Each structure stands twice: as structure tokens, then as C-alpha cells.
Amino acid sequence: MAKSYLPLNALRAFEASARHLSFTKAGMELRVGQAAISHQVKALEARLGVELFRRLPRGLALTDEGQALIPAIAESFSRVRATLERFEKGHFRGVVSVGGRRHLRNPVALAAT
């Protein structure tokens, strides 16, 4: 069975739009046009089979489905961002366990292998 792709651009567009409650501001943040954000969100809504936003004359409002989805998406992006920040110049900064101690105070830079 083929795995379906994860629509990361659409999820980014949804997350930014939910924070700003605006496709225009989300587009400015992601450096794309308002129409591209709107298109990505529409595609995500079509894929999920639900509306994530109510389109208002001056902005957006999350639907119940959008409010249910946004915490998981925001937390996931936050965790990915935090993990990527642990890489610095080809090295992974992490916590090392030594002799039964679970954590050291100062993270040790480990060479990526």
C-alpha cells in the first residue's frame, strides 16, 4: 500500500493563517502571496473533508475542526523547530547519559555520524 504524502506546505499555511487569522499576513510571513496561502488551505480542507476556517469580510475565524487541529500542528512544528535548532554546523547538541546519571547540566556537542 502506498503511503500518501504529508502536505507540509498546506500545514504551514494553515498554522500561520490560524496564528494571524489572515491569509494575507500568513503569506507575508511565509513569503508567498495571499492567493497561494488560500489555495494551500483549500487543498488541505479538501483533503480532510472539512472547513478549517470561516472566511469573514475582514479576516478568518477557526471552525471547531480548525480549533481541534491547530494545537497538534503548532506543537509538531515547535518540536521539529527545537530539534533542528540542536544541529549546529554539522554537529548535534544533545544530552549524554554517563554512568547511570540521566542528564548532564551542559549539553555535549556530538559529531553527526
Beta strands, then each sheet from edge to edge (+ up, - down):
strand 1: 53-56
strand 2: 59-62
strand 3: 87-88
strand 4: 91-94
strand 5: 108-111
sheet 1: 1+ 2-
sheet 2: 3+ 4- 5+
end
